């Protein structure tokens, strides 16, 4: 998935064990189309039928709170597909729909129901975060040549595409490429993870700004 989502987590119990997971859920029940003459997305009808639930469990799981808090948690290995028969563990999405990624922090003692093929369990040991700026629309071909060029230029593994793509259309140059440009990092902070009802979430971009309460 490009751009790869990255988060920084704070406020965990350093001695507790946690899973970090991500799922991607529909924003609404609509299907969209891109209108070129007005350069905007328009509703094209009702959403397609729901796809099987998939959850991406971060490969560094299971890890201590201390381990998670000392690193930037990147989801650059997460892969998407529109193949409903996929058996590779990729997250299945419909094309031309809007989706919202969600990050889940799951304490070990609440993880018995955690599975790549089931909805994320709920309970006081599970905390879910989502960020409005990460909403995206799925496509099978990019609708904006400037975005296409940005993806090629930001991809450290796409030198061949940058060289050979000078005389090709951006769509041809990028179609088969995964890019790993690093976007801003969001920070997830817990005041008291063991008392989930009283927790408050904090978030920030890893810039020179200080953390601010959500």
C-alpha positions as CSV (number, residue, x, y, z in Angstrom):
1,X,0.0,0.0,0.0
2,X,1.4,3.4,-1.0
3,X,2.0,5.6,0.9
4,X,2.9,3.2,3.6
5,X,1.2,4.2,6.9
6,X,3.6,4.6,9.9
7,X,2.7,5.4,13.5
8,X,4.6,6.1,16.7
9,X,3.1,4.6,19.9
10,X,3.5,6.0,23.4
11,X,2.1,5.3,26.8
12,X,2.0,1.5,26.8
13,X,2.9,-0.5,29.8
14,X,6.6,-1.3,28.9
15,X,6.3,-4.8,30.5
16,X,3.0,-5.9,28.9
17,X,2.9,-7.8,25.6
18,X,0.9,-6.3,22.7
19,X,-0.1,-7.1,19.1
20,X,-0.3,-4.3,16.6
21,X,-2.7,-4.8,13.7
22,X,-4.4,-3.0,10.9
23,X,-7.7,-3.4,9.1
24,X,-9.3,-1.3,6.4
25,X,-13.0,-0.6,6.5
26,X,-15.4,1.1,4.1
27,X,-16.1,4.8,4.7
28,X,-19.6,4.6,3.4
29,X,-21.9,2.4,1.3
30,X,-21.2,4.0,-2.0
31,X,-19.3,3.3,-5.2
32,X,-17.5,6.1,-7.0
33,X,-16.3,7.2,-10.4
34,X,-13.8,9.9,-11.4
35,X,-15.2,12.7,-13.6
36,X,-12.3,14.0,-15.6
37,X,-13.9,17.3,-16.9
38,X,-14.6,18.4,-13.3
39,X,-11.6,16.6,-11.7
40,X,-13.6,15.2,-8.9
41,X,-15.0,11.9,-7.5
42,X,-18.7,11.4,-7.9
43,X,-21.1,8.8,-6.4
44,X,-21.8,6.2,-9.0
45,X,-24.1,3.9,-7.1
46,X,-24.3,1.6,-4.1
47,X,-21.3,-0.2,-2.8
48,X,-20.6,-3.7,-4.0
49,X,-21.3,-6.6,-1.6
50,X,-19.0,-6.8,1.5
51,X,-15.7,-8.7,1.1
52,X,-14.3,-11.3,3.6
53,X,-12.7,-9.5,6.6
54,X,-9.0,-9.4,6.6
55,X,-6.6,-8.2,9.3
56,X,-2.9,-7.4,8.9
57,X,-1.1,-8.4,12.0
58,X,2.2,-6.5,12.2
59,X,5.1,-9.0,11.8
60,X,6.9,-7.6,14.9
61,X,4.0,-8.9,17.0
62,X,4.0,-10.2,19.8
63,X,6.3,-7.6,21.5
64,X,6.6,-5.7,24.7
65,X,5.2,-2.2,25.1
66,X,8.8,-1.0,25.5
67,X,9.7,-2.5,22.1
68,X,6.8,-0.9,20.4
69,X,7.4,2.5,21.9
70,X,11.1,2.5,20.8
71,X,10.3,2.1,17.1
72,X,8.3,3.6,14.3
73,X,5.7,1.0,13.4
74,X,5.5,0.8,9.6
75,X,2.9,-1.0,7.6
76,X,5.0,-1.0,4.4
77,X,4.6,-4.7,4.0
78,X,0.8,-4.6,3.9
79,X,-0.6,-5.6,0.5
80,X,-4.0,-4.9,-1.1
81,X,-5.9,-6.8,-3.7
82,X,-9.3,-6.7,-5.4
83,X,-9.3,-10.5,-5.9
84,X,-12.0,-11.9,-3.6
85,X,-10.4,-15.4,-3.9
86,X,-7.0,-14.3,-2.7
87,X,-5.3,-16.9,-0.5
88,X,-2.1,-14.9,0.2
89,X,-3.4,-13.0,3.2
90,X,-3.7,-9.7,1.4
91,X,-6.4,-7.3,2.5
92,X,-9.3,-7.5,0.0
93,X,-10.9,-4.3,-1.2
94,X,-13.3,-3.3,-4.0
95,X,-12.1,-0.9,-6.6
96,X,-13.6,2.6,-6.8
97,X,-14.7,2.6,-3.1
98,X,-13.6,4.8,-0.2
99,X,-11.8,3.2,2.7
100,X,-10.4,4.1,6.1
101,X,-7.3,2.3,7.6
102,X,-7.5,1.5,11.3
103,X,-4.7,0.8,13.7
104,X,-5.4,-1.6,16.6
105,X,-3.3,-2.0,19.8
106,X,-4.2,-5.3,21.4
107,X,-3.0,-6.5,24.8
108,X,-1.9,-10.1,24.8
109,X,-4.5,-11.2,27.3
110,X,-7.3,-9.9,25.0
111,X,-5.9,-11.5,21.8
112,X,-7.4,-15.0,21.9
113,X,-9.8,-14.1,19.1
114,X,-7.2,-12.2,16.9
115,X,-7.0,-13.8,13.5
116,X,-6.0,-12.6,10.0
117,X,-9.4,-13.8,8.7
118,X,-11.8,-12.5,11.4
119,X,-12.8,-9.0,12.5
120,X,-10.6,-7.4,15.2
121,X,-11.8,-8.4,18.7
122,X,-13.3,-5.7,20.9
123,X,-12.9,-5.2,24.6
124,X,-11.2,-3.1,27.2
125,X,-7.8,-4.5,26.2
126,X,-8.2,-3.3,22.6
127,X,-7.7,0.3,21.4
128,X,-8.5,1.4,17.9
129,X,-7.2,4.5,16.1
130,X,-8.1,6.0,12.8
131,X,-7.0,9.3,11.1
132,X,-9.2,11.1,8.6
133,X,-6.3,12.1,6.5
134,X,-5.6,8.5,5.6
135,X,-9.0,7.9,3.9
136,X,-8.4,6.8,0.3
137,X,-10.2,5.7,-2.9
138,X,-9.2,2.4,-4.5
139,X,-8.4,2.4,-8.2
140,X,-6.9,0.0,-10.7
141,X,-5.3,2.9,-12.7
142,X,-4.2,6.3,-11.3
143,X,-6.5,9.2,-12.2
144,X,-4.0,12.0,-11.9
145,X,-0.7,12.2,-13.8
146,X,0.9,14.4,-11.1
147,X,0.2,11.7,-8.5
148,X,1.7,9.1,-10.8
149,X,4.8,11.1,-11.3
150,X,5.1,11.7,-7.5
151,X,4.9,8.0,-6.8
152,X,7.6,7.2,-9.4
153,X,9.9,10.0,-8.1
154,X,9.5,9.0,-4.4
155,X,10.0,5.2,-4.9
156,X,13.6,4.2,-4.0
157,X,13.2,0.9,-5.9
158,X,11.9,2.5,-9.1
159,X,15.1,3.8,-10.7
160,X,14.3,1.7,-13.8
161,X,10.9,3.3,-14.0
162,X,12.3,6.8,-13.6
163,X,14.8,6.2,-16.4
164,X,12.7,4.3,-18.9
165,X,9.5,6.2,-18.0
166,X,10.7,9.5,-19.3
167,X,9.1,8.7,-22.7
168,X,6.3,6.7,-21.4
169,X,3.0,7.6,-19.7
170,X,3.0,7.7,-16.0
171,X,0.4,5.0,-15.7
172,X,2.5,2.6,-17.7
173,X,5.6,3.3,-15.6
174,X,4.0,2.8,-12.2
175,X,1.3,0.2,-12.7
176,X,3.4,-2.8,-11.4
177,X,5.4,-0.9,-8.8
178,X,5.0,-0.7,-5.0
179,X,6.4,2.5,-3.6
180,X,7.7,3.1,-0.1
181,X,7.8,6.9,0.2
182,X,7.6,7.7,3.9
183,X,4.7,9.9,4.8
184,X,4.4,11.8,8.1
185,X,4.2,9.6,11.2
186,X,1.2,9.7,13.5
187,X,1.7,9.2,17.3
188,X,-0.7,7.1,19.3
189,X,-0.5,7.8,23.1
190,X,-2.3,6.2,26.0
191,X,-2.7,7.9,29.4
192,X,-3.7,4.7,31.1
193,X,-3.9,1.6,28.9
194,X,-5.0,-0.7,31.7
195,X,-8.1,1.5,32.3
196,X,-9.5,1.8,28.8
197,X,-12.6,3.7,29.7
198,X,-10.5,6.6,31.0
199,X,-8.0,6.7,28.2
200,X,-7.6,9.6,26.0
201,X,-5.8,9.4,22.6
202,X,-3.1,11.8,21.6
203,X,-1.7,12.2,18.0
204,X,1.0,14.2,16.2
205,X,2.9,14.3,13.0
206,X,6.6,13.7,13.7
207,X,7.7,17.2,12.8
208,X,9.0,19.9,15.0
209,X,5.5,20.2,16.5
210,X,4.9,19.0,20.1
211,X,2.2,16.4,20.7
212,X,-1.3,17.7,21.0
213,X,-4.4,16.1,22.4
214,X,-7.0,14.7,19.9
